[in-house]
Amino acid sequence: MTSSTARLHAVVDGPADAPALVLGPSLGTDVGLFDAQVAEFAGSHRVIRFDLRGHGRSEIVPGPSTMADLAGDVLGLLDSLEIERFSYAGVSIGGAIGLQLALTVPDRLERLAVLASAARFADAESYAVRAQKVRAEGTGFLAPSRSGLWFTAEFAERNPVEAERLLAMLRSTPAEGYAACCEAIAEFDVRSGIGDISAPTLVMAGSEDPATTVELMRDLADGIPGSSFVVVPGAGHLPNATHPDVVTPALRKHFAG
C-alpha cells in the first residue's frame, strides 16, 4: 500500500466464514453497480463491495492517483476485515484494479474476473483532459454521453428506470474523486506484465462497448496465460448491470472453479 491509502466505504454480504469475493466498480459508479450479483453470491461467498476513493461514501483523496494507489485502498480494506485470500471481479477501472492486484499480491488472489477493462485503456491520455474538465464543471456534463457507452440506446428505452439509476450514480460522484481516478487510468499500463498473471482469469467484453472493445479485450485475454474469454451480446460498458442473465452465470461458473 502507499502512504495515500484512502478509507473505503464497503458493503459486506454473506457468511463471515465463506470464501471472500471482492467486487470493484467502474468509474463514476458505486456499490450499487453489483446489486444484480449479490443475491447470487451472498449464499456461497463473503461478498465485499466497495466505493472507489472519492466515489459514493469513500474518502476523497486529492489527485492525482495511480492504479497502485487504488489497489492499495482495496488491500487496506481487506486487511481491516482480516481477509487474507480473496477472489476478485471488477468492471472497467475496477477490472484494472484487479489486474494490478494480480501483479502486486499474486499470493493473495485466488481467482480473477475482468469485465470491460484493459491493460492499457484506449486513448488513455484523454482521461487527464477529462479530469481537468470534471474538476471545473463536475460530473453532470458526462451523463448524456453515457447512453451509448455504458448501455445501448435500446437498453435505455426498454429499461429507463435502471438506466436512470446508473446515471444517478455518476451525477452524485464528487468531482475530485472522479478526476483523481481518471488520472489513474491515464497512467495505467501493465501490458508488459499480464503474461505473469497466475490467478485463473475470466475476461468479459460487451459486444457493443465502444470504450473497451471486443478486440481490445481479446488482446487482454490472449496475453493472460490460460484465461477464458466471453463476449456478452448487446452489452455496453457495464455488462454486469445490464445483462446479469449472461454475466452472473459466467461469474458463478468461474468462481466455482
Secondary structure, 3 states (H helix, E strand, C coil): CCCCCCCCCEEEECCCCCCEEEEECCCCCCHHHHHHHHHHHCCCCEEEEECCCCCCCCCCCCCCCCHHHHHHHHHHHHHHCCCCCEEEEEECHHHHHHHHHHHHCCCCEEEEEEECCCCCCCCCCHHHHHHHHHHHHCCHHHHHHHECCCECHHHHHHCHHHHHHHHHHHHCCCHHHHHHHHHHHHHCCCCCCHHHCCCCEEEEEECCCCCCCHHHHHHHHHHCCCCEEEEECCCCCCHHHHCHHHHHHHHHHHHCC
